[in-house]
Structures are given as C-alpha cells and as structure tokens.
Amino acid sequence: MNFDFAIMPETYKLTVGTLNNFAPYMIKDYAKSISLISAGNSTAAFQILVTADERYTLNLGNAPYFAQKHRPTVRAEVKCDFEVSLNHQSLLCDDDRCMKADILTADPIKELEDGSAHALYAEIRVPKGTKAGKYPISLRFYESEMFSEERLIAQTEIELEVFAYDMPDMKDSPFFLDLWQHNCNIARKHGCEPFSDRHFEVMDKYLATMAALGQKTVTLILSDTPWSGQWCHLETRNEANLYEYSIVKIYREKDGCFYYDFSAAQRYIDLCAKHNIYGEISLYGLVNVWCDYLGGFDSITPDHPDGLKLRYYDRAEGVYRYITRGEDVDAYIKAVHDYFVETEQIDRVRVVADEPADTAAYRRITDHIKSIAPKFVFKAAINHSEFIPEFADTVGDYVPSLLSLSSEFDKILEYKQSMKDSRFTWYVCNNPHHPNIMLCNDLCEGLLIGVLTSYLEMDGFLRWNYTVWTDHPKEDIRYFGWPAGDLCFVYPGEDSNPLLSLRYKTLYRAIEICILLNEYKKKKDAKPLYDRVIFTKDVREFFSDNEIIARDKLCSVDYSDYEYIRRTCLEELGI
C-alpha cells in the first residue's frame, strides 16, 4: 500500500467538491511537519491529512480491529510528554453542495476507500506550570493486516514550544461568553422527557463542554415556543423540529388559583453552577416573543402586550390548557420576579429580548413588565441600531450585532464609559457572511472574533447556536434561511456525549487570543498586532449600505498572522 500524509494548521478545513478542494495527488506538495506553540494550561493543535492507493482502516486507538471485508489497517500514534487526543473528522454538505469537515467523531476506527482524502484533528493539552522550552512530538503510522506484525510506514517529528505563561482557567477568564442553551432540542435528540432525571444527566455533559470555553450565562426559557420554532414548520428540504418549551411548570388548583413550580429551573441553575457557569441567569420568553401569525403562533392573550404561551395543568378538569387572560400572564411574570428576589438571585437575572424590531412595541412591553416586576433588569440582542440610544434608560446590558456595533460605535463607547455597571458584548448570527463561524467560513474568521472583541473593547461575545439541530444533524445541518452551521457548535453523540467540532475548537482559540491581547495591551501597544489581521481599522466602515465590505478588505485569513499574535503575546507575557 502506498500511504502518504501531510501536516496542516489547526484552522485547515478539508473540502471536497470544488475546483480548489484538496485532492490526494496534491499531498506531496504539503508540509510533513509543523511548529507549534502553547502557553501552560492551554492547547496546541494541528491537523493530519492522509491518503492511500487502496482501501484501508485507519485506527486511532490501540484495540484490534478487523474489517468485515479484509483490508490493511493503519494505526496512527502521537507520542509526546503531554496528553494527546486524536479524532477523525466527518464532513457535512454545505449550502454550496460541497462537503466540508466539521464534526470531530468519537469512534477511533474509520474505514477509508482508496484515493480518498481524510483529515484528523490532533490536540495536545499542556498543563499549568509546564516548564518553558521546546518539546518533541513524534507522529508514526504503522501498517498491518490481520495477524501480521505492524511495520512503520511513515513518520515525522514536530516541535512544540511552550512559553513561561499560564492561561487562566476558562471559568475564571474575564471573557464573557454567552452561548444560548436550547435544552429541549437536547432532550429530543437523546430521547428523554424534557427536564427529567435523564435529561439532566445529558445536559450535564453538554454544560461541561460549555464550561471548557468559559461559558458565563444560564439560559432559562420560561414560556413555550418563544421563537416560534425558528419557523421550522416551513422547512421542506431537511426536517428540523426546533421548538423550545418552558422549564417552569404551572398548575391551576381546584380553587382557581395558579401555582408555579420552579424546581426544574433551580435544578438547572445549580447544575450550571457546578460547572462554574453562574455569571448571569438569562430569562427568555418573557419579552419580545416572536409571533409567526401565518404559522399559528399569534398571541393567545389579546389583552397582554406580548405573545407569551403559558401551558398549565388544570387539576379540577385533569387537562392541560394555555393561559389566555392578560392578568394571569402578569401574575406569572410577577411570580418569576418574586422567586428570584426571594432566593436572592435577582442581581444575576437579565430578562432578554432577542432582536426586538418595533421600538414602540418594545417600550410598551418593558414599561408594562417594570410596573409588575420592578427589580428585573433588561438585556437585548440588538440588530437595529436605533434601539441603542432609544433604550439607554431601559436596557441594562447591550448586545449589538456587528452591524449595529458599526452603525452606533461612537455612542456605544460613550455608553460603555458612562455605564460602568453594564456589560457590552456583541454577536453575529446568520449574517453577516463574514466574519463568521459557519460551515462556509474560513476558520480564521472565527479567530478574528477574538481579535475584534479585544479591538472593539467589548466584554465578550454572544452566539445563539450551540445545540439547535435538524432532525439528523450528523448527516445534514442545512436549514432554510440559515446558512449551514448557523444552528450549532456541537453535535449529539450516540452515548449522550456531545461531539465537538472544528468550529468549537476555533471559538476556544479565539477566546484565548482575546484574553492574550487584553493582557498584552496592559504592557505594550497592541496596534501592530491588530493591524496584522484587521485591514479596515474603522469599525464604522465595516458596512456600506448595510452590506459588509469585501473580506479581503476586512481581515486576514492567513493562519500565520493569528499565530504571530499568539507568539508575540506569549513572548511578552512570559517575561
């Protein structure tokens, strides 16, 4: 068997189906080694491309494996002084119908065809307190067939340079990461009753992966279908049930009084705290509920200024109903408010609106809620720049989209300087096309998110899409109206463990870069580092007529530029 390999940087994305994709015959032109860098309490990562001229099994573990129809086995082995993980990469179809790598699979075995291109993701975890210096890493490939002895068929040496600086634990990092949790989606994919014991066991595993990124917020959804299922009833190409439901149970007693059970909500808050996720309790579904009038998601409470859907169990009749009177909605909102006051958690609570589009309606709703729940603090993900000056007296924490940030940057900085107790983060979603971190994007655009967060002096970053999935996300994540990859950062695994992705790993590195830059500029001028990757310096020029400027005018997608930033920061901070 003629086997060959190449070494690529961590942001490489194997693509099949375009004129510019990787083809196996090209592998001879790629590097056989790479120089890696890392701080203590951090990681170094690279990718391995492999190809062969006959069918074979690629084994990343040590257990024996025979294919049903005999073929050679190649075992990959990475040896160094640190913990190493190796994962196969799985490709998904993008909107351009090209196959692109994203999922990091858990199975160490992959049966590959002759002439195929395949990618592996290798990650080395460097412990806190590791002595600065250069460490060798060996990569070996061994071939065998059935009971034959393994023989070495390919090898290379890689150098890892560790700097005398330890990254903070992500749970302690100053970067405010706000990834929304769509927990009913998790329940559906893993076949559990929402908020059952089994569901909490599964959510525990997902929260662990969020904690590894430094997640700071707890998502509580407090009414049914607050986003109208993201209009999933209109999807015809790829089935996707995206409905979310309230974590609070409501009962109506025989005397006509309502009772509210917050036990599952508190259990989830406590579960998040176990993973050091406790910076904020974000309440969704109380304000700015999305109403899809044509799809049957109109307001069912005509005498209330918002469209909450609140399901309750009527003990007298033994049936479930939905609340239809505005005064009963108000009683529920007040009960939520009072619960967090009484449990002394109200200071961490934010009532979140997702992209309010009507200033008058949002003013009407917030004024109404403040009249019955005076200690609530509001937060808004804003994609209309006029909301920022309009609601300076109402919204405590701002999360402008990149477009809004560009349009109102001067005012945002002014507010940030005057509102010392408020938090200012930013977000991208299904737009703009770049910089973004979807399947179609160069992964270096994901790294730019970290650089921009530091450059724009924002406190952190928000993304709505952690666990929103089509019905078969490991096969197809395309969804109408949303670019592929806009729905998730992780995938549901067979054993209830989430499968990470290249985009997840990129987000981790982006956050690390932001933390490094913020520490670096306490000692030195960071402008030369920003200039390395940000080509248009004035954020107010990012958009022209609401369209993002061309990517080559906006930013670098050369991995070496981002690696230069990391190295420069680590050299200075390690002194």
Secondary structure by P-SEA (a helix, b strand, c coil): cccccccccccbbbbcccccccccccccccccbbbbbbcccccccbbbbbbccbbbbbbcccbbbbcccbbbbbbbbbbcccbbbbbbbbbbbccccbbbbcccccccbbbbcccbbbbbbbbbbbcccccbbbbbbbbbbbbbcccccccccccbbbbbbbcccccccccccccbbbbbbaaaaaaaaaccccccaaaaaaaaaaaaaaaaacccbbbbbccccccccccccccccccccbbbbbcbbbbbccccbbbbbaaaaaaaaaaaaaacccccccccccccccccccccccccccccccbbbbbbbcccccbbbbbccaaaaaaaaaaaaaaaaaacccccccccccccccaaaaaaaaaaaaaccccbbbbbbcccaaaaaacccccccccccaaaaaacaaaaaaaaaaaccbbbbbccccccccccccccccaaaaaaaaaaaaaacccbbbbcccccccccccccccccccccccccccccccccbbbbcaaaaaaaaaaaaaaaaaaaaacccaaaaaaaccccccccccccccccccccccccccaaaaaaaaaaaaaaaac
